[in-house]
Amino acid sequence: MSMLYPRLLPGESNRLFTELHSHAPGNHSTMVATFSARSVFAATGGKRISRDELDDLRHAVVAAAQDCGFPDPHSSVQRNAFDRRTARILHEQSMMVPGEASQRQVWAFLALVLLPDVCVWRWPANAKGQYSADHFKGSDLTRHALARLWTRAHVLQDAHAEDPYELLDVLGEADLDQIMARRGSIAATPALVRAIVRTHRDEERSGNDGSATSRTVLRESLMRLLRLTAFLDVDSVPESELNHLVRLLRIEARGALG
């Protein structure tokens, strides 16, 4: 059964986002809660998550953050490690279906009520002391501190692999964003995203990228794939054939790059 999550009302999202700025870094744990009177659940579609279950989810994410340096300042390596572990946790433990995960106010509740201290640690304020609304309020789920991680795990999950989430560990933040940002073409087809990441992993393991760097080959092949998806319905192509197509495009990319 799918799980329903609290949806923070927009006015409360704005209030709590403003409140973030009134706390010094490291003092946001006072905002943590498993309940908000200014939240609602969807009327139907699953089982309402309990406060105990929310607390369990919080503890799992906090433990991942602590292993990556929380609450101390973090390095890029620690950020990547946290993102990968938390993506698994959110997708495995939340029992959230895509329809629920598409609700911005669900993610506003998780970032501003359940995990504000962790999200502030992961996405600290800028030099002017301002936090990004996209990372907390869910105005753009592709940039939200937690929603973007759930989406990555959902898209990259390979049910046939020994470790269903092994593809999360293949690409770094910048390279994965090159794929996921193209949500109207490439990222709209999870099987295609998996084929891209899987092929990249396999070629790196075998050392077949030649003189060009693997990042350069990846980005060149993505440009070729974008041109191809303009007239190819990739949703109708079996995943095994998508794997073959991506391999061919990488060969062409390496040839073009010399």
TAMOPE-V884839 format. One record per run of one state. SS is the DSSP state (alpha for helix, beta for strand, coil for the rest). FROM is the first residue (numbers start at 1). LEN is the number of residues. If there is no record, write none. Layout:
((SS,FROM,LEN) (SS,FROM,LEN))
This chain:
((coil,1,2) (beta,3,2) (coil,5,2) (beta,7,2) (coil,9,1) (alpha,10,11) (coil,21,7) (alpha,28,4) (coil,32,7) (beta,39,2) (coil,41,6) (beta,47,2) (coil,49,2) (alpha,51,17) (coil,68,8) (alpha,76,19) (coil,95,3) (alpha,98,4) (coil,102,2) (alpha,104,11) (coil,115,1) (alpha,116,7) (coil,123,10) (alpha,133,5) (coil,138,9) (alpha,147,10) (coil,157,9) (alpha,166,4) (coil,170,3) (alpha,173,8) (coil,181,9) (alpha,190,17) (coil,207,7) (alpha,214,16) (coil,230,4) (alpha,234,3) (coil,237,2) (alpha,239,19) (coil,258,1))
